Amino acid sequence: MKRALIVIDVQNEYFTGNLPIIHPPREESLAAVLTAMDTAREHGVPVILVQHTSPAGAPLFGAGGHSWELHKEVGSRPYDHLLEKTMASSFAGTDLAGWLDTRGIDTLTVAGYMTQNCDESTARDAYHRGMTVEFLSDATGTLALSNRAGSVTAEELHNHVLVVMDSNFASVATTAEWAAAVKAGEPLPRPDIWASTRGTGG
């Protein structure tokens, strides 16, 4: 087992821009992200930073703008690789797959924003590439959504994704649980769709 931590889109857009993270509270999820980065550095786990980029002047993540910049606490910490992306998955149109492959990394730990969008997309792509995926429940976060299909609170949306991830695609854990596993050199419990569906009648 060889892990890498991917920190997705922890940019000012989610703190002082147009997409303020609501759940978990953004300062709490940021603290968990920083703990994960510090744990990774301490135990030799490579850290990948991801920065979402839209054309300059765009209302979200406009290149070169303050909201596009990485949060200062994340950008000031050591990292091993920085990539920019333009789509939800960190694998789409980037060098991530090759970077991981050349280093023999088989386990990807997902942190950052947003839970149901770039985090989930990256986790699913990693899973479909045959990787073991870990998803940090308190180092990710989202906001409420409302559109023609309906409405969902940030907490409902976040928790829904965690349940789906842990049913099949990723091992869901708190940052503290993950840090303990890293320190011990052990894997997290694997997702289990059979266990997740037992007793539901579905």
N, C-alpha and C positions, 0 to 999 in steps of 0.2 A: 504494500500500500504506500503510495506516494501522493501526498496532498498538495494542493495549491488553493489559496484563498483568493476569490475574485470579489472585488468591492465595486459594485455597479452603480455608476451615476450619482455618487454622493456629491452633488453640485448645489450651488447656491439657489438654483431654481426651486429646490424642495424646502428651502428655509426662509428665504426672503423674496422669492420670486412668485410666479403665478400658480405653483403647484405645492402649496405647503402640506407636508406630511402631517396626518392627524393621528393615526394609530399604527403601532404604538407611538406615544408622544415623541416627536422628532428628536428632542434632546436626549431622551432615553435610548432611542434606537441609535443615535449617533454615538453615544457613550459605548454601546455594545459593539458597534463597528470598530471603534478605536481599540477596545479591549481585544477584539479578534485580531486586529492588525498587530498589536503589541505581542500577543501570544504567538502568532505566526512567526514574527521576527525572532522571538526568543528561542523558538524550537526549530528553526530552519525551514519553515514552510514558506515557499515563494508567495509573494503578494502581487496580484495583478489589479491595477486600477483601470476603470473604464469610464470614459467621458462621452456622454451623448452630445452629438453636434448637429445643429440645424443651420441653414444658411443665415448669414449675418442679417440682423434685423427681424428675424422670425420671432413670434410672440413667446415661444418656448425654446430654450437652449440655443439662442442665436449665437453663432460663433463669435468669439471675441468679447462678448458682453459679460457683465458681472454675474448674471444668473447662470451663464455657461461654465464659469470657472468652478473648479473643485472646491469643496468646503475647505477652508484653510487648515483645519485640524487634520484632515485626511491628506491634503496635498503636501503638508510639511513633514509627514512621516515617511520613513524609507519604504520603497517599493521596488519590485524587480522588473515590472513591465507596465507600460501605459499604452492603452489603445483607445482610439476614437471609433465610435460607431454611429450609424445613422438609422438603424432599425432596432427593433426590440431585443432580439437575441444578440448577445455579445459575440456569437460565432458568425453572424451574417455579415459578409463583406469585410472581415477582419483577418488578422493573422493568428487568432487565438488557437485554433485547432493545431496548426503547425507548431506553435510555440510550446503547447502542452506536450505534443507527441515527441518532439526532439528532446524533451527533458524526462520522458518516461512517466509523466504524471497521469495517474489513473483515477484520482479522487478529486473532485472539484467542490469546494465549499463556497456557497453563495451567500453574499451579504449585500446590502444596499437597497436601492429603490427602483421601481415600485414593485411591491410583492407580486401582483397579478400580471404585470406587464413585462418589464425587462428581466426581473428575477425569474419568474416562472418560465419565460421563453428560453432563457439561457439554461435553466435547469433541465427542461425537457430536451433541448438539443444535446446537452451533455449526456443525458440518459440514453438517447437514441444513438449516440456515438459509442455506447458501451461503457461509459464511465460510471463509477460510483459517485453519487451526488449527495451532498449534505446541504441543508437549508437552515439557516440560523433564524429562528422564529422571532427573536427580539432585536436582531440586527438588520431587519428588513422592515418595511412599512408602506402604508398607502394612504389614500384619501377616499372620501365618499364619491360614488358615481351615480349619475342620474341621466337617463336618455330614453329613447323611444321604447326600449325593451323593459324599462323599469328603473328602480332605485335600490341602492344597497349602501349601508353605512360602511365606513372605513373598517370598523372592527369586524363586521360580518364578512366583508370581502377578504380581509387579511386571514381570518380564521378559516374561511372556506378553502382558501388556497393551501394553507398548512395541512388541512385534512386530506385534500386531494394529493398533495405532494407525498405525504407519509403513507398513502395507500399504495403507491407504486413507484413514483419517480425519484424520490429523495428521502433521506433520513432527516427528519425534522428534529432539531434540538435547540435548546437555549445556548447562548454563547458560553455560559459557565459549564454546561454539560459537554459542549464541544471542546473547550479548553482542557477539561479533565481528560478527555479521550486523547487529545493531542499530546499532552504531557506523558500519558501512559503508553503512547504509541499504539493505541487500540482503535478499531473501527467503531462507529456508532451502530446501534441496532438497525437492521435492514428494514426497509418498507415491506409491508405484507398485505397484499390486497385480499387474500383469503381471510386473514384475521380481521381486516377492516370491514369486511362485509358480513361476517358471521353474526347472526342474531338480528339482522336488519330486515329480513324477509324479502330482500331485493335480489 
